[in-house]
Amino acid sequence: AFCMRGNALKDLKRAQDAIASYDRAIALKPDYAEAFYARAGALRDLGKFADALAACDSAIQIKPDFLDAIVNRGNALLSLKRHEEALASFESALIIDPRSADALLARGLALRELKRKDEARASIEEALAAKSGFLEAYCAFAALLQDEGKTDEALAWCDKAITMDANFADAYRHKGRLLEDQHKLEEALAAYDKAVALNFDEADLYFHRGRTLQILKRPDEALKSFDRAVDLKPDYAEAIDGRGLALQDLDQINDANDHYTRAIALKPDLLDAWNHRGNMMMEHQHFAEAASDFEQLLELKPDFDYVRGNMVHCRMHCCDWHDYELELPKIESALRAGERSVTPFPFQAMSGSPSDLRKCSEIFGSDVYPAKTPPLWAGQRYDQKKIRVGYVAGEFREQIGRAHV
């Protein structure tokens, strides 16, 4: 009864209460393998993957052929980024039942993480063959196609899952990610909102929904979505960084700085957090602090877009000329190779080469304003009462969305 009560609480998204009920069941019956297995599921819902792994191990110790516990043990290992161990767990499950659709799918997911794409595809196809209408496998297949850059085919698999079950929330989550990657942000947001409406309560969903709202310049809503992601996963560094961006857009600079710093503390190799904090410091003329952040980012990823130019630009503001003669040739060399090493405005203070300056502007323009297909204007003539005016001015520079006319 306590175990079943725990299951009901888990379905009600009350994972902590569910764990308490499972613990009561285990206290009454210490060899209750199913209660340990159920407890692991609730712990996974809370993002406590190491504890979930321990609970699965307890269930398997009591019942060595407990197939679902072995599969979920692998899932916990996947969440812990221990992909080889996860794969071994799924292989163990398939020894017990070679036609287990769940184990075949999970093995495919592990193989995907290990970049063994052909094997991953084969395993997911086996899962589809083993279980007709296996919607989770449809989404996994869509993810494989996304890895291969076949976005339209991937979307078709998501739509196929939705056609079979219009209430299958995970398909909307996957569809949102695909649309986000295509920069179809309004459509992506609609897919994420549908998943939320279907009670798909996962940190990753709220993070990507928040990021989409951020790009759409809706920082208040983005902040709420990031908040939910962090509620579900308190150590979610990417969501904390996203929260910093939303706060920065709302001109809450000190709070934004605190969030970037917290994200970096949680995940020191989180490139975006270093870049976001550095750009904010640069924008608010804290050039020494910005240069320090960009230096750290360069150590982590020497070819990160525009960061070398930003670092030198900030040092110049501080009259800090150390390594200038070493850094400038690196910027110029990368620029001539077509890389995004510097933005146009700072580069005007570094270069006297018209060809390099033009190359810099072309690279930046193509990056920030990619060509539209089809073009926005194809030569049509308009007969309207109001005159349409276009502005061209050197002082707009590269200040995207901030030029005042």
VOVEXVO-189620 format. One record per residue (C-alpha): residue number from 1; residue in three letters; x, y, z. Coordinates in pm, 1 decimal. Layout:
% residues N
SITE seq type        X        Y        Z
SITE NUM  ALA        X        Y        Z
...
//
This chain:
% residues 405
SITE seq type        X        Y        Z
SITE   1  ALA      0.0      0.0      0.0
SITE   2  PHE    280.7    245.1     82.0
SITE   3  CYS    451.4    160.3   -246.8
SITE   4  MET    132.9    214.2   -445.8
SITE   5  ARG     72.8    539.1   -258.2
SITE   6  GLY    424.6    643.9   -361.4
SITE   7  ASN    341.6    568.2   -724.1
SITE   8  ALA     31.9    788.4   -702.7
SITE   9  LEU    232.6   1073.0   -546.9
SITE  10  LYS    497.6   1038.6   -816.5
SITE  11  ASP    229.2   1066.3  -1086.4
SITE  12  LEU    109.9   1382.1   -911.8
SITE  13  LYS    463.1   1526.9   -949.2
SITE  14  ARG    516.6   1509.5   -573.0
SITE  15  ALA    844.6   1319.9   -593.7
SITE  16  GLN    970.2   1406.1   -246.0
SITE  17  ASP    647.1   1282.3    -85.4
SITE  18  ALA    663.9    971.9   -302.8
SITE  19  ILE   1014.5    893.9   -174.8
SITE  20  ALA    891.9    920.0    184.2
SITE  21  SER    617.9    668.9    105.8
SITE  22  TYR    861.8    430.9    -65.3
SITE  23  ASP   1092.6    459.9    235.4
SITE  24  ARG    804.8    357.5    461.5
SITE  25  ALA    739.7     53.6    239.7
SITE  26  ILE   1108.4    -43.2    252.3
SITE  27  ALA   1115.6     -2.2    631.4
SITE  28  LEU    828.4   -250.1    654.8
SITE  29  LYS    980.1   -486.9    397.7
SITE  30  PRO   1358.7   -438.4    352.2
SITE  31  ASP   1376.4   -685.8     59.8
SITE  32  TYR   1103.2   -508.8   -140.5
SITE  33  ALA   1286.5   -475.4   -476.1
SITE  34  GLU    993.8   -301.5   -648.2
SITE  35  ALA    993.3    -24.2   -386.2
SITE  36  PHE   1365.2     40.5   -441.3
SITE  37  TYR   1301.5     48.5   -817.0
SITE  38  ALA   1012.0    293.7   -776.9
SITE  39  ARG   1219.8    504.2   -538.5
SITE  40  ALA   1488.9    529.4   -808.0
SITE  41  GLY   1232.6    671.2  -1050.8
SITE  42  ALA   1130.8    944.2   -806.7
SITE  43  LEU   1494.8   1029.8   -741.1
SITE  44  ARG   1555.1   1063.1  -1115.2
SITE  45  ASP   1259.1   1302.7  -1133.3
SITE  46  LEU   1440.0   1518.2   -875.3
SITE  47  GLY   1764.2   1504.6  -1073.9
SITE  48  LYS   1934.8   1296.9   -802.3
SITE  49  PHE   2090.7   1052.3  -1045.2
SITE  50  ALA   2360.7    912.3   -815.9
SITE  51  ASP   2098.0    830.3   -552.6
SITE  52  ALA   1876.8    678.4   -822.5
SITE  53  LEU   2166.8    458.3   -929.8
SITE  54  ALA   2214.3    337.1   -571.2
SITE  55  ALA   1841.5    257.2   -542.5
SITE  56  CYS   1853.0     54.8   -866.4
SITE  57  ASP   2158.1   -132.2   -738.0
SITE  58  SER   1965.3   -220.3   -421.3
SITE  59  ALA   1673.4   -351.8   -627.3
SITE  60  ILE   1904.3   -561.2   -846.3
SITE  61  GLN   2090.7   -698.1   -546.2
SITE  62  ILE   1758.0   -829.3   -413.4
SITE  63  LYS   1633.3   -944.1   -753.6
SITE  64  PRO   1923.8   -999.1   -998.6
SITE  65  ASP   1700.6  -1055.1  -1305.2
SITE  66  PHE   1489.1   -740.3  -1245.1
SITE  67  LEU   1487.0   -621.1  -1606.4
SITE  68  ASP   1327.1   -278.0  -1554.1
SITE  69  ALA   1566.9   -198.6  -1269.0
SITE  70  ILE   1866.8   -293.2  -1485.9
SITE  71  VAL   1740.0    -66.6  -1766.7
SITE  72  ASN   1678.0    220.9  -1525.8
SITE  73  ARG   2020.7    167.5  -1374.2
SITE  74  GLY   2158.1    231.7  -1722.5
SITE  75  ASN   1937.9    538.6  -1759.7
SITE  76  ALA   2076.9    680.6  -1434.7
SITE  77  LEU   2429.9    618.2  -1562.6
SITE  78  LEU   2340.1    795.1  -1888.1
SITE  79  SER   2224.4   1097.2  -1689.0
SITE  80  LEU   2556.6   1087.9  -1501.7
SITE  81  LYS   2742.0   1091.5  -1838.6
SITE  82  ARG   2886.7    747.1  -1764.9
SITE  83  HIS   2800.5    624.7  -2110.2
SITE  84  GLU   3017.1    312.8  -2133.1
SITE  85  GLU   2881.3    183.3  -1801.1
SITE  86  ALA   2527.5    263.0  -1912.5
SITE  87  LEU   2580.7     65.6  -2232.1
SITE  88  ALA   2704.1   -232.5  -2029.5
SITE  89  SER   2389.5   -217.0  -1815.6
SITE  90  PHE   2164.7   -217.0  -2122.0
SITE  91  GLU   2357.1   -510.2  -2269.8
SITE  92  SER   2296.3   -698.9  -1943.4
SITE  93  ALA   1924.0   -629.4  -1974.0
SITE  94  LEU   1923.0   -761.4  -2330.6
SITE  95  ILE   2081.3  -1087.2  -2216.2
SITE  96  ILE   1772.5  -1137.7  -1998.2
SITE  97  ASP   1532.1  -1032.5  -2276.4
SITE  98  PRO   1682.3   -976.3  -2624.2
SITE  99  ARG   1348.6   -833.9  -2747.4
SITE 100  SER   1302.8   -577.5  -2472.4
SITE 101  ALA   1200.2   -263.2  -2661.5
SITE 102  ASP   1294.4    -39.6  -2367.5
SITE 103  ALA   1642.1   -190.6  -2341.8
SITE 104  LEU   1696.2   -173.3  -2719.3
SITE 105  LEU   1595.7    193.2  -2723.8
SITE 106  ALA   1811.9    275.3  -2421.6
SITE 107  ARG   2108.7     97.3  -2580.4
SITE 108  GLY   2055.6    308.0  -2891.7
SITE 109  LEU   2060.0    626.9  -2683.1
SITE 110  ALA   2384.6    522.1  -2514.5
SITE 111  LEU   2544.1    439.0  -2851.1
SITE 112  ARG   2436.8    779.7  -2980.0
SITE 113  GLU   2613.9    947.5  -2688.1
SITE 114  LEU   2922.7    740.5  -2769.3
SITE 115  LYS   2909.0    867.2  -3131.8
SITE 116  ARG   2851.8    513.6  -3263.1
SITE 117  LYS   2580.8    632.6  -3499.5
SITE 118  ASP   2531.2    324.6  -3716.6
SITE 119  GLU   2497.5     97.6  -3413.5
SITE 120  ALA   2264.1    348.1  -3248.6
SITE 121  ARG   2040.3    355.3  -3555.2
SITE 122  ALA   2032.3    -25.7  -3571.7
SITE 123  SER   1937.3    -55.3  -3203.8
SITE 124  ILE   1657.9    201.8  -3229.4
SITE 125  GLU   1527.0     30.6  -3543.5
SITE 126  GLU   1522.4   -297.5  -3347.1
SITE 127  ALA   1322.6   -122.0  -3074.1
SITE 128  LEU   1070.5     -0.9  -3333.4
SITE 129  ALA   1041.2   -352.8  -3472.5
SITE 130  ALA    997.6   -500.6  -3125.1
SITE 131  LYS    718.4   -264.4  -3022.3
SITE 132  SER    470.5   -129.2  -3272.9
SITE 133  GLY    389.9    239.8  -3226.4
SITE 134  PHE    680.1    293.5  -2985.5
SITE 135  LEU    654.0    672.6  -2964.0
SITE 136  GLU    965.8    721.5  -2751.9
SITE 137  ALA   1164.2    544.3  -3025.5
SITE 138  TYR   1015.9    779.4  -3286.5
SITE 139  CYS   1160.7   1074.0  -3093.3
SITE 140  ALA   1496.3    897.3  -3053.1
SITE 141  PHE   1506.9    836.0  -3427.6
SITE 142  ALA   1428.2   1203.8  -3482.2
SITE 143  ALA   1724.8   1294.1  -3260.9
SITE 144  LEU   1953.3   1073.3  -3470.6
SITE 145  LEU   1835.1   1244.9  -3787.4
SITE 146  GLN   1891.6   1582.1  -3622.2
SITE 147  ASP   2252.6   1479.8  -3550.6
SITE 148  GLU   2292.0   1412.6  -3921.7
SITE 149  GLY   2151.1   1753.6  -4012.1
SITE 150  LYS   1832.6   1600.1  -4156.8
SITE 151  THR   1601.9   1837.4  -3975.9
SITE 152  ASP   1300.2   1803.4  -4202.6
SITE 153  GLU   1307.5   1422.8  -4176.4
SITE 154  ALA   1345.2   1451.5  -3800.1
SITE 155  LEU   1041.8   1680.6  -3782.1
SITE 156  ALA    843.8   1426.9  -3982.5
SITE 157  TRP    914.0   1159.4  -3718.1
SITE 158  CYS    799.3   1395.6  -3441.7
SITE 159  ASP    482.6   1473.9  -3636.3
SITE 160  LYS    426.7   1101.5  -3689.5
SITE 161  ALA    439.5   1048.6  -3312.2
SITE 162  ILE    197.7   1338.4  -3257.4
SITE 163  THR    -39.4   1198.1  -3520.2
SITE 164  MET    -46.2    867.7  -3330.5
SITE 165  ASP    -94.6   1040.2  -2994.2
SITE 166  ALA   -172.7   1411.4  -2984.3
SITE 167  ASN   -103.5   1410.2  -2609.7
SITE 168  PHE    249.9   1269.7  -2634.8
SITE 169  ALA    431.8   1561.8  -2476.4
SITE 170  ASP    787.8   1445.0  -2548.0
SITE 171  ALA    725.6   1470.0  -2921.9
SITE 172  TYR    640.4   1839.0  -2882.3
SITE 173  ARG    960.7   1889.4  -2682.1
SITE 174  HIS   1168.5   1730.1  -2957.9
SITE 175  LYS    980.9   1922.1  -3224.0
SITE 176  GLY   1051.1   2246.6  -3039.1
SITE 177  ARG   1424.1   2173.5  -3033.6
SITE 178  LEU   1426.0   2106.1  -3407.1
SITE 179  LEU   1233.8   2425.1  -3483.6
SITE 180  GLU   1461.2   2622.4  -3250.1
SITE 181  ASP   1763.7   2493.9  -3442.9
SITE 182  GLN   1595.2   2613.8  -3762.9
SITE 183  HIS   1543.6   2957.2  -3600.3
SITE 184  LYS   1167.5   2917.5  -3636.1
SITE 185  LEU   1128.3   3058.7  -3290.5
SITE 186  GLU    755.9   3130.2  -3275.2
SITE 187  GLU    680.7   2775.2  -3393.6
SITE 188  ALA    934.8   2634.7  -3147.4
SITE 189  LEU    773.8   2827.1  -2863.4
SITE 190  ALA    430.8   2693.8  -2960.2
SITE 191  ALA    566.9   2337.1  -2945.6
SITE 192  TYR    728.1   2397.2  -2606.6
SITE 193  ASP    407.9   2553.4  -2474.6
SITE 194  LYS    211.8   2248.5  -2589.2
SITE 195  ALA    451.7   2021.0  -2399.3
SITE 196  VAL    411.0   2238.3  -2087.6
SITE 197  ALA     32.1   2228.5  -2124.1
SITE 198  LEU     55.6   1848.1  -2128.8
SITE 199  ASN    239.2   1857.5  -1794.1
SITE 200  PHE    580.1   1766.1  -1935.0
SITE 201  ASP    773.0   1896.7  -1636.7
SITE 202  GLU   1140.6   1865.7  -1726.8
SITE 203  ALA   1424.1   2109.7  -1666.1
SITE 204  ASP   1560.5   2079.5  -2020.6
SITE 205  LEU   1223.7   2175.4  -2169.6
SITE 206  TYR   1198.2   2490.0  -1957.5
SITE 207  PHE   1558.7   2583.6  -2035.3
SITE 208  HIS   1504.2   2570.6  -2411.5
SITE 209  ARG   1168.7   2744.7  -2379.8
SITE 210  GLY   1341.0   3019.5  -2179.4
SITE 211  ARG   1618.5   3049.4  -2435.2
SITE 212  THR   1362.3   3084.1  -2715.4
SITE 213  LEU   1177.1   3356.1  -2523.2
SITE 214  GLN   1511.3   3526.6  -2460.1
SITE 215  ILE   1589.1   3546.2  -2832.2
SITE 216  LEU   1235.0   3671.0  -2896.3
SITE 217  LYS   1309.6   3961.2  -2657.7
SITE 218  ARG   1057.4   3852.2  -2393.7
SITE 219  PRO   1289.5   3855.3  -2089.6
SITE 220  ASP   1017.8   3855.9  -1820.4
SITE 221  GLU    869.9   3532.6  -1955.3
SITE 222  ALA   1214.8   3388.2  -2020.6
SITE 223  LEU   1307.1   3452.1  -1657.9
SITE 224  LYS   1006.3   3255.8  -1534.6
SITE 225  SER   1090.9   2963.2  -1761.3
SITE 226  PHE   1453.8   2957.0  -1643.5
SITE 227  ASP   1327.2   2977.0  -1285.1
SITE 228  ARG   1126.0   2659.1  -1338.1
SITE 229  ALA   1426.4   2484.1  -1491.9
SITE 230  VAL   1634.0   2570.7  -1185.5
SITE 231  ASP   1352.7   2466.5   -950.2
SITE 232  LEU   1355.9   2124.0  -1113.6
SITE 233  LYS   1735.5   2100.9  -1130.2
SITE 234  PRO   1907.4   2337.1   -882.8
SITE 235  ASP   2257.0   2276.4  -1023.7
SITE 236  TYR   2153.6   2340.8  -1387.0
SITE 237  ALA   2435.7   2578.2  -1475.9
SITE 238  GLU   2308.3   2653.6  -1826.5
SITE 239  ALA   1967.6   2760.5  -1691.4
SITE 240  ILE   2132.0   2977.0  -1424.2
SITE 241  ASP   2338.2   3140.1  -1700.1
SITE 242  GLY   2016.5   3190.7  -1900.5
SITE 243  ARG   1859.4   3351.2  -1597.6
SITE 244  GLY   2156.0   3588.3  -1589.7
SITE 245  LEU   2091.0   3689.1  -1951.8
SITE 246  ALA   1724.3   3759.8  -1877.5
SITE 247  LEU   1816.8   3969.4  -1574.4
SITE 248  GLN   2072.0   4158.3  -1781.9
SITE 249  ASP   1804.9   4238.2  -2040.8
SITE 250  LEU   1591.4   4367.1  -1754.5
SITE 251  ASP   1882.7   4592.9  -1648.7
SITE 252  GLN   1933.4   4404.4  -1322.2
SITE 253  ILE   2307.6   4401.8  -1372.9
SITE 254  ASN   2424.7   4303.7  -1026.2
SITE 255  ASP   2184.3   4009.5  -1014.0
SITE 256  ALA   2289.7   3907.2  -1363.8
SITE 257  ASN   2654.7   3912.0  -1258.4
SITE 258  ASP   2574.4   3696.6   -954.5
SITE 259  HIS   2404.3   3439.4  -1177.3
SITE 260  TYR   2689.6   3425.3  -1429.3
SITE 261  THR   2933.4   3379.8  -1142.1
SITE 262  ARG   2719.6   3105.5   -988.9
SITE 263  ALA   2692.2   2925.5  -1324.3
SITE 264  ILE   3070.5   2935.7  -1365.6
SITE 265  ALA   3119.9   2803.5  -1011.3
SITE 266  LEU   2889.9   2510.0  -1088.9
SITE 267  LYS   3042.9   2442.9  -1429.6
SITE 268  PRO   3384.0   2609.0  -1480.3
SITE 269  ASP   3399.6   2506.3  -1846.5
SITE 270  LEU   3062.5   2663.4  -1935.9
SITE 271  LEU   3179.1   2877.6  -2227.0
SITE 272  ASP   2861.5   3083.1  -2265.1
SITE 273  ALA   2870.5   3199.4  -1902.8
SITE 274  TRP   3226.3   3331.8  -1936.2
SITE 275  ASN   3130.3   3504.0  -2261.6
SITE 276  HIS   2806.2   3650.1  -2126.9
SITE 277  ARG   2974.4   3789.9  -1816.2
SITE 278  GLY   3263.5   3925.5  -2020.4
SITE 279  ASN   3031.5   4096.3  -2268.9
SITE 280  MET   2825.7   4248.5  -1989.1
SITE 281  MET   3138.5   4381.3  -1819.2
SITE 282  MET   3261.1   4521.3  -2151.6
SITE 283  GLU   2925.5   4686.3  -2221.1
SITE 284  HIS   2933.2   4853.1  -1878.7
SITE 285  GLN   3297.2   4959.4  -1923.6
SITE 286  HIS   3447.8   4730.1  -1661.7
SITE 287  PHE   3721.6   4653.2  -1910.4
SITE 288  ALA   3977.0   4487.5  -1682.5
SITE 289  GLU   3718.9   4237.5  -1553.9
SITE 290  ALA   3593.5   4175.2  -1907.0
SITE 291  ALA   3945.5   4113.1  -2037.3
SITE 292  SER   4002.9   3862.2  -1756.7
SITE 293  ASP   3686.5   3669.2  -1849.6
SITE 294  PHE   3781.0   3666.1  -2217.3
SITE 295  GLU   4130.2   3540.2  -2129.7
SITE 296  GLN   3976.3   3249.4  -1939.1
SITE 297  LEU   3742.3   3176.3  -2227.4
SITE 298  LEU   4035.3   3169.2  -2470.7
SITE 299  GLU   4210.2   2912.4  -2254.0
SITE 300  LEU   3900.1   2692.0  -2269.8
SITE 301  LYS   3833.0   2745.6  -2641.9
SITE 302  PRO   4091.5   2942.3  -2843.6
SITE 303  ASP   3861.6   2980.9  -3147.3
SITE 304  PHE   3549.4   3099.3  -2964.4
SITE 305  ASP   3372.0   3354.7  -3184.5
SITE 306  TYR   3504.3   3711.4  -3154.2
SITE 307  VAL   3657.9   3658.4  -2810.7
SITE 308  ARG   4022.2   3724.8  -2899.7
SITE 309  GLY   3928.1   4057.8  -3053.8
SITE 310  ASN   3713.1   4144.2  -2752.8
SITE 311  MET   3997.4   4062.6  -2514.7
SITE 312  VAL   4243.7   4286.1  -2699.6
SITE 313  HIS   3981.4   4561.3  -2729.3
SITE 314  CYS   3925.6   4558.8  -2351.8
SITE 315  ARG   4298.8   4557.6  -2278.5
SITE 316  MET   4341.0   4859.8  -2506.7
SITE 317  HIS   4085.0   5049.5  -2298.8
SITE 318  CYS   4301.8   4977.6  -1994.6
SITE 319  CYS   4621.9   5080.4  -2175.4
SITE 320  ASP   4732.5   4722.0  -2124.0
SITE 321  TRP   4958.5   4645.3  -2420.5
SITE 322  HIS   5111.9   4320.6  -2301.0
SITE 323  ASP   5113.7   4055.8  -2575.1
SITE 324  TYR   4950.8   4300.4  -2819.1
SITE 325  GLU   5212.6   4224.8  -3086.5
SITE 326  LEU   5144.9   3853.3  -3037.4
SITE 327  GLU   4766.5   3871.2  -3031.1
SITE 328  LEU   4708.3   4101.0  -3330.5
SITE 329  PRO   4869.0   3863.4  -3586.5
SITE 330  LYS   4652.7   3580.4  -3447.4
SITE 331  ILE   4342.1   3793.4  -3498.6
SITE 332  GLU   4445.6   3888.7  -3852.4
SITE 333  SER   4542.2   3534.3  -3949.2
SITE 334  ALA   4211.4   3391.4  -3824.9
SITE 335  LEU   4020.9   3670.4  -3999.5
SITE 336  ARG   4190.5   3603.0  -4333.8
SITE 337  ALA   4097.9   3235.8  -4293.1
SITE 338  GLY   3732.8   3337.8  -4265.3
SITE 339  GLU   3705.2   3289.9  -3888.2
SITE 340  ARG   3510.0   3512.5  -3647.3
SITE 341  SER   3803.4   3649.8  -3453.5
SITE 342  VAL   3698.8   4015.1  -3408.4
SITE 343  THR   3400.1   4243.2  -3459.9
SITE 344  PRO   3422.4   4542.2  -3696.8
SITE 345  PHE   3414.0   4838.4  -3458.6
SITE 346  PRO   3706.6   4735.5  -3231.1
SITE 347  PHE   3903.8   4617.9  -3533.2
SITE 348  GLN   3909.6   4971.9  -3674.3
SITE 349  ALA   4136.6   5063.7  -3383.6
SITE 350  MET   4366.7   4768.5  -3454.1
SITE 351  SER   4404.8   4753.3  -3831.6
SITE 352  GLY   4505.4   4992.1  -4108.3
SITE 353  SER   4435.7   4738.9  -4382.7
SITE 354  PRO   4127.0   4824.9  -4593.7
SITE 355  SER   4103.5   4465.9  -4720.4
SITE 356  ASP   4114.1   4322.4  -4367.3
SITE 357  LEU   3859.5   4574.7  -4244.3
SITE 358  ARG   3627.7   4483.3  -4529.6
SITE 359  LYS   3677.6   4110.6  -4466.2
SITE 360  CYS   3593.1   4162.7  -4098.0
SITE 361  SER   3268.0   4343.2  -4184.4
SITE 362  GLU   3169.5   4078.9  -4441.1
SITE 363  ILE   3220.9   3794.8  -4192.3
SITE 364  PHE   3030.7   3976.6  -3920.3
SITE 365  GLY   2746.4   4077.3  -4152.7
SITE 366  SER   2703.8   3723.4  -4284.3
SITE 367  ASP   2698.8   3590.0  -3929.3
SITE 368  VAL   2452.8   3836.1  -3778.1
SITE 369  TYR   2241.6   3903.6  -4088.0
SITE 370  PRO   2245.1   3583.2  -4294.3
SITE 371  ALA   2096.4   3600.4  -4641.9
SITE 372  LYS   1724.2   3536.4  -4653.0
SITE 373  THR   1586.5   3261.3  -4876.0
SITE 374  PRO   1384.5   3377.8  -5056.6
SITE 375  PRO   1504.2   3740.5  -5035.1
SITE 376  LEU   1283.7   3988.8  -4853.3
SITE 377  TRP   1240.3   4196.8  -5171.3
SITE 378  ALA   1225.5   4065.7  -5524.6
SITE 379  GLY   1176.8   4392.0  -5713.5
SITE 380  GLN    808.2   4451.4  -5641.7
SITE 381  ARG    664.2   4802.9  -5666.6
SITE 382  TYR    429.4   4923.1  -5395.6
SITE 383  ASP    146.4   5171.7  -5434.7
SITE 384  GLN     91.2   5299.8  -5083.0
SITE 385  LYS     -6.4   5634.9  -4940.5
SITE 386  LYS    263.1   5625.4  -4672.6
SITE 387  ILE    622.2   5668.9  -4780.3
SITE 388  ARG    859.9   5393.5  -4671.2
SITE 389  VAL   1197.9   5528.6  -4565.5
SITE 390  GLY   1520.8   5333.3  -4526.6
SITE 391  TYR   1816.3   5472.1  -4331.4
SITE 392  VAL   2184.4   5430.5  -4406.2
SITE 393  ALA   2430.6   5578.4  -4158.1
SITE 394  GLY   2785.6   5502.9  -4051.8
SITE 395  GLU   2702.4   5562.4  -3687.2
SITE 396  PHE   2468.2   5262.8  -3670.4
SITE 397  ARG   2788.4   5058.1  -3657.0
SITE 398  GLU   2727.5   4704.9  -3527.4
SITE 399  GLN   2490.3   4791.9  -3243.9
SITE 400  ILE   2223.5   4543.2  -3344.6
SITE 401  GLY   1875.3   4650.1  -3242.6
SITE 402  ARG   2006.0   4948.2  -3046.9
SITE 403  ALA   2048.5   5209.9  -3319.3
SITE 404  HIS   1835.0   5517.2  -3263.6
SITE 405  VAL   1688.9   5689.2  -3568.5
//
